[in-house]
């Protein structure tokens, strides 16, 4: 959203109250356009921090089409991710997939046909802390 659109949206919200979402973040066309880092950030901001406070888990994502290895860590209610080249410690689960398969997993299609090592329940626990986004989230008003 450009700065100008942000100000216009904010002004509309102040004048007329909360508005319906202008952007559908669940739109598959939008998800395809995001980088893997952006996709992981979109999951991280939806973690229910207080519920996940005592959780400590690690998920490795090996994206074969990008030739990248991402490590996701949920600790103290926050999900972080980074690119790793040489993981020194094993993750709770390692998922080897392509970006289109990752989009499917994030959309809730499961792990059918996707290689995993470790405990797949770790991924289920991670997704149990992801909250549903509110498309009409107020930008300005409390």
N, C-alpha and C positions, 0 to 999 in steps of 0.2 A: 504494500500500500504506500503510495507516495505521500510525502508530507502534506501536500495540498489536500489529498483525499482524506487523510487522517483528520485534518482540521475541519473539513466539511462534515465528515461523519460525526465528529465530536460535537459540532455546533447543532447538527440535526438531533442528536441524542439529548442535548440540553434543552432544546426547544420543544421536542415532541416525545420525549421518553425513549425507552429502549426500542430499538428497531429490529426487524427480522434480519437475519444474517445476510450480508451482501456477498459472502464468499462461502462456498460449500467445501470445507476442508476434507470431507470424506469422498469427494469427487475423484474417481480413479485417474482421470486425465491430469489432475493436479499432482497426485501422488507420484505419477511416472516422471513428472518434470523435476521433482526434488532430488537432490543428491542423497546418497545413503546417510551422510552425516546429518542432513536436515531431517530425514525420516526418523533417525534415532533421536534427534532433539525433540521432534514432535511427540514421541513416546515419553521422553524424559519429563517434559513439562506437564504431562497428565498423570504422573505418579501421585497417588494419595499419600503424601509424605508422613502424616501422623500414623496412618495404618501400617506403613512399611518401615517404621522407625527401627524396630528390632530385627529386621531382615538383613541378612548378609549373604548375597549370592553373586555368582559370576557366570556370565554367558559369553561364549566366543562365537562370533559369526565369521565364517570363512566364505567370502563372496568370490566364487570362481571366475565370474565374468569380469570382475573389477581387479582381480588378483590382489585383494586386500583382506586383512584379518582384523576384525574389530573386537575389542573386549568391552563388554558392558558390565558394569559393577553397580549393584544396588546396595547401598550402605548408608545408615543413618537417615533413611527416608528419601535419599536422592539417587537418581539414576545418572551415571556418567558413562561416557564411552570414549574410547581412544583407539587409534590404529596401533597395532603392535606388530613387530617384525619377528620377535623371538620370545614367545610366551614362556616365562620361567616356571610358572606354576600352572597346573591344570585347572581348567574351569569346571564348574558343576556340570555343564553341558556344552558341547561344541556342535554347532549346526553348520553344515557345509551346503551352500545353496547359491543360486543366482539372484540378482536383484529382482527380477519378476517373481521368483519364488518367495523372496522376502516380502514383497508387497502382498502376496497371497497370505502369508503367515500373519502379517499385521492386520489383514482384513478378516482374520478369523477362520481361514480355510484349513488350518491344521498343518501337520508335518508329513502327510502322505507323500511318499516318493522322495523325501528329503533325508539325506544322510545325517545321522546324529551319533555322537559318542558321549557317554556319560549318562546322566539322569535327565530324561526329557521333562520330568515333573518340575525341574528347576524353572524351565520356561513357562510352565503353567502357573507356578507361584509368582513369577515376575508379572505375567499378564493379569493376575488377580488383583494387582495394585493399580492397574491403569484405569483411570476414570473416564467416563464418557464426556467429550467436550460439549460445552454449551455454545451453540452457534450464535446466540443472541447475547453474548457476554458484553456487559456494559463497559465502554471504554473510559468514560468520564465520570458518570454518576456512580455513587456507591451502591 
